[in-house]
Amino acid sequence: LNLPSHHDEL
Amino acid sequence: MTLFRLAGDLSHVLAILLLLYKIWTTKSAAGISGKTQLMFCMVYVTRYLDLFTSFISVYNSTMKVLFISASVATVYLIYFKFKATYDGNHDTFRMEFVIVPALILALIWNYAFTFFEISWAFSIFLEAVAILPQLFMVTKTGEAENITSHYLFALGSYRALYILNWIDRYYFEGHWDPIAVTAGIVQTVLYGDFFYLYFTRVIKGRKLQVLP
């Protein structure tokens, strides 16, 4: 599941 | 890491430190909504569950620890240390009216029906509306101390800067995060009225007064 970028944002 | 995101995070850190500074130096939680701070605690705890499972960068982990600890400290100061100065009579917003819808929406709209992703989506939706008790309190008391309005300005600016970051990332990286962007826009729009008052009054050196 290629998660969108949000996991690298606070 | 875009410049907008760094500016946004720094504005967020500034807001959190401004609030701690105000409460600590005035030894008073007057004018501060404890409910908003409680919900911010929930926002950070439910969003940063991956603090110990996925390492992204020192910066990322440091900020997560800072946000969680600072929000717990703020709640402690309001509800325990300076409890006598907490203005509960004006902090009357019903938290369940935002927490329940955020939870229901997170169960419907998420990136995966897993505990972590539902918790993350809940955190994003809750953050968008967590400031409402504080904004309610400002309208109820009719005014806000200068430092409280600077706190709100820094806090409102952080997600506004994130919107610029998301535009930047969409333009250069070609993807975006629908849940975070939608909630971020709602969150920033809710500050609209406050931003207007901030720029028309506080910047000119006058107190933030919500005209009756």
gemmi code that builds the backbone of each chain (N, CA, C; Angstrom):
import gemmi

chains = {
    "A": [
        ("LEU", (0.869, -1.184, 0.000), (0.000, 0.000, 0.000), (0.907, 1.235, 0.000)),
        ("ASN", (1.079, 1.861, -1.181), (2.002, 3.013, -1.158), (1.267, 4.222, -0.574)),
        ("LEU", (1.447, 4.388, 0.727), (0.731, 5.480, 1.412), (1.174, 6.826, 0.842)),
        ("PRO", (0.222, 7.775, 0.738), (0.626, 9.112, 0.294), (1.679, 9.679, 1.243)),
        ("SER", (2.117, 10.879, 0.898), (3.264, 11.459, 1.624), (2.951, 11.719, 3.093)),
        ("HIS", (1.681, 11.643, 3.500), (1.382, 12.268, 4.803), (2.195, 11.683, 5.942)),
        ("HIS", (2.694, 10.435, 5.823), (3.403, 9.901, 6.980), (4.760, 10.541, 7.203)),
        ("ASP", (5.204, 11.376, 6.246), (6.478, 12.030, 6.545), (6.240, 13.468, 6.985)),
        ("GLU", (4.970, 13.828, 7.145), (4.681, 15.193, 7.609), (4.140, 15.136, 9.041)),
        ("LEU", (4.322, 16.275, 9.734), (3.877, 16.296, 11.134), (2.363, 16.510, 11.185)),
    ],
    "B": [
        ("MET", (11.332, 18.086, 2.373), (10.969, 19.164, 3.299), (10.976, 20.489, 2.550)),
        ("THR", (9.785, 21.032, 2.329), (9.750, 22.335, 1.637), (9.937, 23.448, 2.688)),
        ("LEU", (10.318, 24.601, 2.184), (10.517, 25.765, 3.065), (9.210, 26.095, 3.778)),
        ("PHE", (8.099, 25.937, 3.063), (6.799, 26.251, 3.666), (6.531, 25.339, 4.852)),
        ("ARG", (6.907, 24.062, 4.687), (6.629, 23.111, 5.777), (7.522, 23.441, 6.981)),
        ("LEU", (8.784, 23.783, 6.707), (9.680, 24.138, 7.823), (9.146, 25.387, 8.527)),
        ("ALA", (8.746, 26.376, 7.729), (8.182, 27.613, 8.319), (6.918, 27.273, 9.107)),
        ("GLY", (6.124, 26.374, 8.583), (4.895, 25.966, 9.265), (5.199, 25.299, 10.580)),
        ("ASP", (6.133, 24.363, 10.576), (6.494, 23.671, 11.828), (7.076, 24.644, 12.851)),
        ("LEU", (7.884, 25.588, 12.370), (8.495, 26.549, 13.318), (7.420, 27.467, 13.892)),
        ("SER", (6.438, 27.817, 13.056), (5.329, 28.647, 13.542), (4.525, 27.865, 14.586)),
        ("HIS", (4.406, 26.576, 14.355), (3.688, 25.700, 15.294), (4.440, 25.635, 16.619)),
        ("VAL", (5.742, 25.440, 16.551), (6.566, 25.385, 17.774), (6.481, 26.716, 18.505)),
        ("LEU", (6.521, 27.823, 17.744), (6.430, 29.166, 18.347), (5.108, 29.299, 19.105)),
        ("ALA", (4.041, 28.852, 18.477), (2.718, 28.957, 19.117), (2.713, 28.190, 20.440)),
        ("ILE", (3.205, 26.964, 20.398), (3.190, 26.119, 21.596), (4.040, 26.754, 22.696)),
        ("LEU", (5.196, 27.282, 22.336), (6.075, 27.893, 23.350), (5.482, 29.210, 23.858)),
        ("LEU", (4.812, 29.962, 22.956), (4.175, 31.228, 23.370), (3.122, 30.951, 24.433)),
        ("LEU", (2.348, 29.882, 24.212), (1.272, 29.566, 25.159), (1.856, 29.159, 26.500)),
        ("LEU", (2.872, 28.298, 26.462), (3.518, 27.885, 27.718), (4.111, 29.097, 28.423)),
        ("TYR", (4.734, 29.998, 27.642), (5.356, 31.199, 28.207), (4.285, 32.053, 28.888)),
        ("LYS", (3.154, 32.230, 28.190), (2.089, 33.090, 28.737), (1.569, 32.521, 30.055)),
        ("ILE", (1.269, 31.226, 30.051), (0.690, 30.628, 31.261), (1.722, 30.631, 32.394)),
        ("TRP", (2.957, 30.309, 32.050), (3.976, 30.191, 33.098), (4.327, 31.559, 33.693)),
        ("THR", (4.523, 32.565, 32.814), (4.968, 33.873, 33.334), (3.826, 34.621, 34.028)),
        ("THR", (2.596, 34.483, 33.497), (1.494, 35.195, 34.173), (0.891, 34.322, 35.277)),
        ("LYS", (1.397, 33.079, 35.367), (0.877, 32.110, 36.360), (-0.642, 32.053, 36.279)),
        ("SER", (-1.129, 32.157, 35.037), (-2.575, 32.178, 34.872), (-2.992, 31.583, 33.538)),
        ("ALA", (-4.110, 30.827, 33.604), (-4.661, 30.242, 32.366), (-5.863, 31.050, 31.899)),
        ("ALA", (-5.974, 32.285, 32.410), (-7.140, 33.123, 32.061), (-7.192, 33.316, 30.547)),
        ("GLY", (-8.394, 33.136, 30.013), (-8.581, 33.374, 28.581), (-8.172, 32.207, 27.712)),
        ("ILE", (-7.633, 31.144, 28.356), (-7.199, 29.984, 27.575), (-8.230, 28.862, 27.717)),
        ("SER", (-8.595, 28.262, 26.564), (-9.558, 27.163, 26.609), (-8.829, 25.858, 26.924)),
        ("GLY", (-9.121, 25.294, 28.067), (-8.526, 24.005, 28.430), (-8.994, 22.912, 27.471)),
        ("LYS", (-10.232, 23.059, 26.985), (-10.780, 22.009, 26.101), (-10.001, 21.934, 24.793)),
        ("THR", (-9.641, 23.089, 24.264), (-8.834, 23.084, 23.041), (-7.504, 22.393, 23.292)),
        ("GLN", (-6.906, 22.678, 24.444), (-5.598, 22.074, 24.739), (-5.725, 20.574, 24.979)),
        ("LEU", (-6.834, 20.167, 25.585), (-7.078, 18.726, 25.776), (-7.177, 18.038, 24.417)),
        ("MET", (-7.889, 18.696, 23.500), (-8.068, 18.068, 22.178), (-6.763, 18.063, 21.399)),
        ("PHE", (-5.924, 19.072, 21.608), (-4.612, 19.054, 20.934), (-3.788, 17.884, 21.457)),
        ("CYS", (-3.920, 17.608, 22.752), (-3.232, 16.436, 23.318), (-3.678, 15.184, 22.572)),
        ("MET", (-4.983, 15.050, 22.393), (-5.533, 13.871, 21.704), (-5.010, 13.821, 20.270)),
        ("VAL", (-4.942, 15.003, 19.641), (-4.473, 15.076, 18.251), (-3.056, 14.509, 18.143)),
        ("TYR", (-2.174, 14.949, 19.030), (-0.773, 14.517, 18.906), (-0.596, 13.049, 19.284)),
        ("VAL", (-1.305, 12.611, 20.325), (-1.147, 11.209, 20.753), (-1.658, 10.270, 19.659)),
        ("THR", (-2.837, 10.609, 19.085), (-3.404, 9.701, 18.070), (-2.658, 9.799, 16.744)),
        ("ARG", (-1.969, 10.898, 16.499), (-1.261, 11.030, 15.225), (0.145, 10.430, 15.276)),
        ("TYR", (0.765, 10.493, 16.418), (2.167, 10.081, 16.487), (2.346, 8.711, 17.132)),
        ("LEU", (1.379, 7.848, 16.913), (1.511, 6.473, 17.433), (2.711, 5.788, 16.787)),
        ("ASP", (3.122, 6.306, 15.611), (4.230, 5.647, 14.899), (5.582, 6.163, 15.403)),
        ("LEU", (5.532, 6.911, 16.498), (6.778, 7.511, 17.017), (7.831, 6.429, 17.268)),
        ("PHE", (7.387, 5.281, 17.786), (8.365, 4.242, 18.127), (8.461, 3.152, 17.060)),
        ("THR", (7.565, 3.223, 16.061), (7.610, 2.116, 15.078), (8.253, 2.540, 13.760)),
        ("SER", (8.063, 3.802, 13.353), (8.693, 4.173, 12.073), (9.524, 5.429, 12.268)),
        ("PHE", (10.792, 5.313, 11.961), (11.713, 6.450, 12.101), (11.845, 7.147, 10.746)),
        ("ILE", (11.512, 8.421, 10.692), (11.623, 9.157, 9.424), (12.872, 10.025, 9.436)),
        ("SER", (13.051, 10.794, 10.519), (14.271, 11.606, 10.641), (14.363, 12.076, 12.093)),
        ("VAL", (15.529, 12.541, 12.466), (15.708, 13.063, 13.828), (14.761, 14.236, 14.033)),
        ("TYR", (14.684, 15.068, 13.003), (13.794, 16.246, 13.064), (12.358, 15.797, 13.339)),
        ("ASN", (11.893, 14.825, 12.569), (10.512, 14.347, 12.669), (10.226, 13.799, 14.066)),
        ("SER", (11.128, 12.965, 14.547), (10.907, 12.366, 15.878), (11.005, 13.402, 16.990)),
        ("THR", (11.958, 14.328, 16.834), (12.122, 15.368, 17.870), (10.854, 16.209, 17.983)),
        ("MET", (10.315, 16.601, 16.825), (9.112, 17.451, 16.821), (7.932, 16.699, 17.442)),
        ("LYS", (7.844, 15.411, 17.143), (6.718, 14.636, 17.686), (6.795, 14.594, 19.212)),
        ("VAL", (8.000, 14.345, 19.715), (8.178, 14.306, 21.174), (7.882, 15.682, 21.772)),
        ("LEU", (8.347, 16.731, 21.079), (8.121, 18.103, 21.576), (6.630, 18.416, 21.624)),
        ("PHE", (5.914, 18.094, 20.560), (4.479, 18.424, 20.501), (3.711, 17.663, 21.562)),
        ("ILE", (4.012, 16.396, 21.731), (3.265, 15.603, 22.721), (3.572, 16.123, 24.130)),
        ("SER", (4.858, 16.301, 24.418), (5.223, 16.710, 25.793), (4.737, 18.121, 26.101)),
        ("ALA", (4.861, 19.034, 25.139), (4.433, 20.429, 25.390), (2.926, 20.490, 25.593)),
        ("SER", (2.173, 19.692, 24.847), (0.708, 19.755, 24.994), (0.284, 19.127, 26.317)),
        ("VAL", (0.988, 18.079, 26.753), (0.668, 17.486, 28.064), (1.006, 18.492, 29.169)),
        ("ALA", (2.133, 19.166, 29.019), (2.550, 20.166, 30.012), (1.523, 21.298, 30.079)),
        ("THR", (1.032, 21.723, 28.931), (0.047, 22.819, 28.891), (-1.237, 22.408, 29.591)),
        ("VAL", (-1.693, 21.190, 29.315), (-2.916, 20.699, 29.980), (-2.690, 20.626, 31.482)),
        ("TYR", (-1.492, 20.165, 31.875), (-1.179, 20.075, 33.307), (-1.251, 21.466, 33.954)),
        ("LEU", (-0.661, 22.461, 33.297), (-0.640, 23.812, 33.864), (-2.060, 24.362, 34.017)),
        ("ILE", (-2.896, 24.082, 33.017), (-4.255, 24.641, 33.036), (-5.136, 23.949, 34.066)),
        ("TYR", (-5.089, 22.609, 34.058), (-6.049, 21.868, 34.895), (-5.519, 21.497, 36.267)),
        ("PHE", (-4.228, 21.655, 36.465), (-3.703, 21.298, 37.785), (-2.998, 22.483, 38.429)),
        ("LYS", (-1.832, 22.844, 37.854), (-1.018, 23.838, 38.566), (-1.757, 25.176, 38.739)),
        ("PHE", (-2.320, 25.699, 37.658), (-3.003, 26.992, 37.746), (-4.512, 26.813, 37.608)),
        ("LYS", (-5.009, 25.722, 38.187), (-6.423, 25.387, 38.092), (-7.312, 26.545, 38.550)),
        ("ALA", (-6.879, 27.232, 39.577), (-7.710, 28.312, 40.146), (-7.936, 29.441, 39.138)),
        ("THR", (-7.027, 29.564, 38.172), (-7.169, 30.678, 37.210), (-7.881, 30.236, 35.931)),
        ("TYR", (-8.199, 28.929, 35.865), (-8.846, 28.435, 34.644), (-10.288, 28.925, 34.613)),
        ("ASP", (-10.670, 29.574, 33.501), (-11.977, 30.226, 33.406), (-13.010, 29.271, 32.811)),
        ("GLY", (-13.362, 28.240, 33.596), (-14.280, 27.200, 33.113), (-15.628, 27.722, 32.672)),
        ("ASN", (-16.073, 28.834, 33.277), (-17.417, 29.332, 32.945), (-17.497, 29.829, 31.506)),
        ("HIS", (-16.349, 30.214, 30.963), (-16.370, 30.704, 29.573), (-15.854, 29.646, 28.611)),
        ("ASP", (-15.455, 28.492, 29.156), (-14.934, 27.421, 28.290), (-16.015, 26.346, 28.172)),
        ("THR", (-17.112, 26.726, 27.504), (-18.322, 25.877, 27.572), (-18.584, 25.093, 26.286)),
        ("PHE", (-17.697, 25.137, 25.336), (-17.925, 24.414, 24.080), (-18.025, 22.914, 24.362)),
        ("ARG", (-18.997, 22.205, 23.748), (-19.159, 20.768, 23.978), (-18.172, 20.004, 23.088)),
        ("MET", (-17.128, 19.464, 23.693), (-16.092, 18.768, 22.919), (-16.649, 17.590, 22.132)),
        ("GLU", (-17.641, 16.904, 22.709), (-18.157, 15.715, 22.025), (-18.763, 16.066, 20.667)),
        ("PHE", (-19.156, 17.338, 20.504), (-19.750, 17.744, 19.222), (-18.712, 17.777, 18.104)),
        ("VAL", (-17.438, 17.756, 18.449), (-16.412, 17.694, 17.391), (-15.678, 16.363, 17.436)),
        ("ILE", (-15.548, 15.783, 18.626), (-14.792, 14.519, 18.720), (-15.547, 13.377, 18.047)),
        ("VAL", (-16.836, 13.279, 18.311), (-17.629, 12.173, 17.729), (-17.665, 12.252, 16.195)),
        ("PRO", (-18.003, 13.413, 15.626), (-17.980, 13.486, 14.148), (-16.602, 13.173, 13.546)),
        ("ALA", (-15.542, 13.626, 14.230), (-14.193, 13.341, 13.705), (-13.950, 11.843, 13.693)),
        ("LEU", (-14.418, 11.164, 14.732), (-14.213, 9.711, 14.820), (-15.041, 8.992, 13.745)),
        ("ILE", (-16.282, 9.419, 13.585), (-17.150, 8.788, 12.577), (-16.565, 9.006, 11.182)),
        ("LEU", (-16.123, 10.234, 10.917), (-15.557, 10.528, 9.595), (-14.297, 9.703, 9.354)),
        ("ALA", (-13.488, 9.530, 10.442), (-12.246, 8.746, 10.297), (-12.557, 7.295, 9.981)),
        ("LEU", (-13.694, 6.795, 10.465), (-14.067, 5.409, 10.165), (-14.528, 5.260, 8.722)),
        ("ILE", (-14.997, 6.383, 8.159), (-15.491, 6.348, 6.781), (-14.373, 6.688, 5.799)),
        ("TRP", (-13.647, 7.757, 6.125), (-12.619, 8.258, 5.191), (-11.238, 8.059, 5.810)),
        ("ASN", (-10.525, 7.077, 5.287), (-9.153, 6.842, 5.775), (-8.378, 6.157, 4.658)),
        ("TYR", (-7.079, 6.030, 4.839), (-6.260, 5.411, 3.776), (-6.205, 3.904, 3.905)),
        ("ALA", (-6.596, 3.408, 5.063), (-6.657, 1.950, 5.263), (-7.463, 1.720, 6.527)),
        ("PHE", (-8.253, 0.663, 6.507), (-9.094, 0.421, 7.690), (-8.286, -0.321, 8.748)),
        ("THR", (-7.218, 0.362, 9.183), (-6.380, -0.228, 10.250), (-6.423, 0.741, 11.424)),
        ("PHE", (-6.104, 0.236, 12.597), (-6.149, 1.087, 13.786), (-5.298, 2.331, 13.575)),
        ("PHE", (-4.075, 2.129, 13.039), (-3.149, 3.252, 12.889), (-3.700, 4.301, 11.929)),
        ("GLU", (-4.211, 3.856, 10.780), (-4.682, 4.822, 9.775), (-5.969, 5.515, 10.215)),
        ("ILE", (-6.834, 4.780, 10.918), (-8.069, 5.412, 11.417), (-7.718, 6.425, 12.496)),
        ("SER", (-6.746, 6.055, 13.341), (-6.291, 6.968, 14.391), (-5.664, 8.227, 13.766)),
        ("TRP", (-4.899, 8.000, 12.702), (-4.242, 9.150, 12.037), (-5.307, 10.074, 11.428)),
        ("ALA", (-6.290, 9.500, 10.740), (-7.338, 10.312, 10.090), (-8.148, 11.052, 11.156)),
        ("PHE", (-8.455, 10.350, 12.260), (-9.178, 10.999, 13.374), (-8.393, 12.214, 13.863)),
        ("SER", (-7.091, 12.020, 14.001), (-6.229, 13.101, 14.487), (-6.263, 14.298, 13.538)),
        ("ILE", (-6.234, 14.015, 12.247), (-6.242, 15.096, 11.250), (-7.577, 15.844, 11.296)),
        ("PHE", (-8.680, 15.107, 11.353), (-10.003, 15.762, 11.386), (-10.185, 16.528, 12.696)),
        ("LEU", (-9.722, 15.933, 13.801), (-9.901, 16.603, 15.091), (-9.091, 17.888, 15.145)),
        ("GLU", (-7.880, 17.844, 14.592), (-7.042, 19.051, 14.651), (-7.722, 20.211, 13.927)),
        ("ALA", (-8.474, 19.888, 12.867), (-9.104, 20.952, 12.071), (-10.088, 21.760, 12.914)),
        ("VAL", (-10.725, 21.110, 13.885), (-11.778, 21.793, 14.661), (-11.417, 21.972, 16.132)),
        ("ALA", (-10.238, 21.537, 16.528), (-9.861, 21.588, 17.952), (-9.777, 23.017, 18.478)),
        ("ILE", (-9.570, 23.978, 17.592), (-9.430, 25.374, 18.038), (-10.785, 26.010, 18.348)),
        ("LEU", (-11.878, 25.348, 17.977), (-13.202, 25.980, 18.154), (-13.497, 26.410, 19.598)),
        ("PRO", (-13.236, 25.575, 20.602), (-13.510, 26.059, 21.971), (-12.736, 27.340, 22.301)),
        ("GLN", (-11.515, 27.440, 21.818), (-10.708, 28.633, 22.091), (-11.310, 29.860, 21.371)),
        ("LEU", (-11.703, 29.689, 20.140), (-12.286, 30.812, 19.396), (-13.633, 31.203, 20.007)),
        ("PHE", (-14.383, 30.192, 20.452), (-15.657, 30.450, 21.152), (-15.406, 31.282, 22.398)),
        ("MET", (-14.352, 30.892, 23.125), (-14.053, 31.558, 24.401), (-13.686, 33.017, 24.155)),
        ("VAL", (-12.951, 33.279, 23.098), (-12.563, 34.655, 22.773), (-13.813, 35.476, 22.460)),
        ("THR", (-14.756, 34.879, 21.727), (-15.977, 35.643, 21.422), (-16.827, 35.803, 22.680)),
        ("LYS", (-16.769, 34.767, 23.553), (-17.601, 34.844, 24.764), (-17.051, 35.908, 25.728)),
        ("THR", (-15.722, 35.898, 25.884), (-15.142, 36.895, 26.804), (-15.044, 38.251, 26.102)),
        ("GLY", (-15.169, 38.236, 24.760), (-15.190, 39.499, 24.018), (-13.814, 40.063, 23.733)),
        ("GLU", (-12.794, 39.446, 24.289), (-11.450, 39.955, 23.991), (-10.420, 38.873, 24.291)),
        ("ALA", (-9.167, 39.166, 23.916), (-8.077, 38.222, 24.219), (-6.830, 39.032, 24.547)),
        ("GLU", (-6.048, 38.510, 25.502), (-4.780, 39.189, 25.817), (-3.914, 39.199, 24.556)),
        ("ASN", (-3.060, 40.176, 24.463), (-2.207, 40.280, 23.279), (-1.450, 38.994, 23.000)),
        ("ILE", (-0.819, 38.439, 24.046), (0.006, 37.257, 23.799), (-0.856, 36.076, 23.355)),
        ("THR", (-2.113, 36.042, 23.824), (-3.011, 34.964, 23.384), (-3.323, 35.135, 21.905)),
        ("SER", (-3.465, 36.389, 21.458), (-3.754, 36.578, 20.021), (-2.525, 36.268, 19.177)),
        ("HIS", (-1.336, 36.526, 19.733), (-0.115, 36.154, 18.973), (-0.011, 34.634, 18.890)),
        ("TYR", (-0.397, 33.985, 19.989), (-0.408, 32.506, 20.009), (-1.331, 31.998, 18.913)),
        ("LEU", (-2.548, 32.556, 18.846), (-3.523, 32.112, 17.849), (-3.041, 32.423, 16.432)),
        ("PHE", (-2.367, 33.536, 16.272), (-1.869, 33.888, 14.932), (-0.822, 32.876, 14.469)),
        ("ALA", (0.104, 32.536, 15.381), (1.161, 31.566, 15.027), (0.544, 30.196, 14.743)),
        ("LEU", (-0.465, 29.844, 15.557), (-1.100, 28.531, 15.406), (-1.885, 28.465, 14.092)),
        ("GLY", (-2.600, 29.546, 13.771), (-3.376, 29.561, 12.529), (-2.463, 29.576, 11.314)),
        ("SER", (-1.326, 30.255, 11.446), (-0.391, 30.372, 10.314), (0.263, 29.041, 9.980)),
        ("TYR", (0.465, 28.207, 11.001), (1.183, 26.931, 10.770), (0.485, 26.087, 9.718)),
        ("ARG", (-0.818, 25.925, 9.811), (-1.507, 25.075, 8.819), (-1.693, 25.840, 7.502)),
        ("ALA", (-1.767, 27.161, 7.577), (-1.848, 27.943, 6.332), (-0.553, 27.737, 5.534)),
        ("LEU", (0.576, 27.714, 6.229), (1.862, 27.479, 5.557), (1.924, 26.051, 5.019)),
        ("TYR", (1.272, 25.131, 5.746), (1.246, 23.748, 5.244), (0.486, 23.666, 3.932)),
        ("ILE", (-0.523, 24.502, 3.766), (-1.290, 24.504, 2.505), (-0.352, 24.898, 1.363)),
        ("LEU", (0.483, 25.898, 1.610), (1.460, 26.296, 0.576), (2.414, 25.135, 0.314)),
        ("ASN", (2.789, 24.430, 1.383), (3.663, 23.252, 1.235), (2.999, 22.190, 0.362)),
        ("TRP", (1.696, 21.961, 0.569), (0.984, 20.944, -0.207), (0.852, 21.339, -1.681)),
        ("ILE", (0.682, 22.640, -1.923), (0.627, 23.131, -3.313), (1.999, 22.881, -3.959)),
        ("ASP", (3.040, 23.226, -3.197), (4.417, 23.049, -3.673), (4.691, 21.584, -4.003)),
        ("ARG", (4.294, 20.689, -3.077), (4.555, 19.260, -3.270), (3.751, 18.727, -4.440)),
        ("TYR", (2.508, 19.212, -4.596), (1.691, 18.733, -5.714), (2.325, 19.152, -7.035)),
        ("TYR", (2.822, 20.394, -7.049), (3.402, 20.936, -8.283), (4.708, 20.214, -8.626)),
        ("PHE", (5.540, 19.980, -7.632), (6.866, 19.395, -7.910), (6.895, 17.874, -7.785)),
        ("GLU", (6.058, 17.332, -6.918), (6.128, 15.872, -6.728), (4.921, 15.162, -7.333)),
        ("GLY", (3.901, 15.961, -7.723), (2.784, 15.373, -8.456), (1.815, 14.559, -7.628)),
        ("HIS", (1.937, 14.560, -6.296), (0.870, 13.870, -5.529), (0.502, 14.740, -4.341)),
        ("TRP", (-0.652, 14.423, -3.765), (-1.102, 15.208, -2.599), (-1.878, 14.304, -1.679)),
        ("ASP", (-2.153, 14.806, -0.487), (-2.796, 14.008, 0.550), (-4.205, 14.567, 0.798)),
        ("PRO", (-5.213, 13.993, 0.124), (-6.574, 14.554, 0.197), (-7.107, 14.786, 1.615)),
        ("ILE", (-6.839, 13.833, 2.515), (-7.395, 13.983, 3.886), (-6.749, 15.174, 4.576)),
        ("ALA", (-5.419, 15.225, 4.539), (-4.699, 16.317, 5.228), (-5.033, 17.665, 4.595)),
        ("VAL", (-5.124, 17.716, 3.266), (-5.389, 18.991, 2.579), (-6.803, 19.491, 2.890)),
        ("THR", (-7.779, 18.590, 2.806), (-9.170, 18.997, 3.092), (-9.281, 19.539, 4.514)),
        ("ALA", (-8.753, 18.776, 5.469), (-8.832, 19.197, 6.878), (-8.019, 20.470, 7.101)),
        ("GLY", (-6.877, 20.573, 6.433), (-6.027, 21.755, 6.605), (-6.712, 23.019, 6.108)),
        ("ILE", (-7.478, 22.894, 5.038), (-8.197, 24.066, 4.513), (-9.317, 24.473, 5.479)),
        ("VAL", (-10.059, 23.476, 5.961), (-11.123, 23.775, 6.949), (-10.505, 24.464, 8.163)),
        ("GLN", (-9.402, 23.889, 8.646), (-8.739, 24.424, 9.845), (-8.346, 25.890, 9.645)),
        ("THR", (-7.777, 26.184, 8.488), (-7.295, 27.552, 8.238), (-8.458, 28.512, 8.046)),
        ("VAL", (-9.506, 28.055, 7.389), (-10.695, 28.901, 7.178), (-11.322, 29.278, 8.525)),
        ("LEU", (-11.287, 28.356, 9.484), (-11.890, 28.656, 10.799), (-11.175, 29.827, 11.482)),
        ("TYR", (-9.915, 30.063, 11.097), (-9.184, 31.186, 11.695), (-9.499, 32.499, 10.971)),
        ("GLY", (-10.254, 32.387, 9.864), (-10.497, 33.554, 9.012), (-10.886, 34.793, 9.784)),
        ("ASP", (-11.943, 34.652, 10.575), (-12.461, 35.804, 11.328), (-11.404, 36.339, 12.289)),
        ("PHE", (-10.685, 35.372, 12.916), (-9.644, 35.799, 13.868), (-8.535, 36.553, 13.124)),
        ("PHE", (-8.120, 36.019, 11.970), (-7.041, 36.690, 11.212), (-7.461, 38.123, 10.876)),
        ("TYR", (-8.744, 38.279, 10.515), (-9.226, 39.631, 10.153), (-9.067, 40.560, 11.356)),
        ("LEU", (-9.537, 40.076, 12.528), (-9.440, 40.901, 13.737), (-7.982, 41.149, 14.094)),
        ("TYR", (-7.151, 40.120, 13.895), (-5.740, 40.249, 14.260), (-5.089, 41.345, 13.418)),
        ("PHE", (-5.342, 41.316, 12.115), (-4.681, 42.296, 11.237), (-5.288, 43.688, 11.377)),
        ("THR", (-6.555, 43.773, 11.706), (-7.150, 45.117, 11.803), (-6.987, 45.722, 13.193)),
        ("ARG", (-6.670, 44.906, 14.194), (-6.587, 45.486, 15.533), (-5.232, 45.250, 16.193)),
        ("VAL", (-4.884, 43.991, 16.369), (-3.696, 43.718, 17.189), (-2.446, 44.327, 16.536)),
        ("ILE", (-2.374, 44.191, 15.202), (-1.171, 44.710, 14.513), (-1.047, 46.215, 14.742)),
        ("LYS", (-2.214, 46.889, 14.890), (-2.150, 48.348, 15.077), (-1.974, 48.684, 16.561)),
        ("GLY", (-1.601, 47.655, 17.343), (-1.300, 47.938, 18.749), (-2.524, 48.014, 19.628)),
        ("ARG", (-3.691, 47.687, 19.042), (-4.877, 47.717, 19.915), (-5.191, 46.293, 20.388)),
        ("LYS", (-5.959, 46.210, 21.444), (-6.318, 44.896, 21.990), (-7.266, 44.208, 21.017)),
        ("LEU", (-7.202, 42.875, 20.997), (-8.124, 42.120, 20.153), (-9.496, 42.163, 20.808)),
        ("GLN", (-10.399, 42.941, 20.240), (-11.758, 42.994, 20.805), (-12.714, 42.413, 19.781)),
        ("VAL", (-13.557, 41.480, 20.224), (-14.581, 40.973, 19.312), (-15.758, 41.926, 19.434)),
        ("LEU", (-15.996, 42.707, 18.426), (-17.029, 43.751, 18.545), (-18.363, 43.102, 18.899)),
        ("PRO", (-19.018, 43.575, 19.959), (-20.273, 42.932, 20.394), (-21.338, 43.021, 19.295)),
    ],
}
model = gemmi.Model(1)
for chain_id, residues in chains.items():
    chain = gemmi.Chain(chain_id)
    for i, (resn, *xyz) in enumerate(residues, 1):
        res = gemmi.Residue()
        res.name, res.seqid = resn, gemmi.SeqId(i, " ")
        for name, pos in zip(("N", "CA", "C"), xyz):
            atom = gemmi.Atom()
            atom.name, atom.element = name, gemmi.Element(name[0])
            atom.pos, atom.b_iso = gemmi.Position(*pos), 0.0
            res.add_atom(atom)
        chain.add_residue(res)
    model.add_chain(chain)
structure = gemmi.Structure()
structure.add_model(model)
structure.setup_entities()
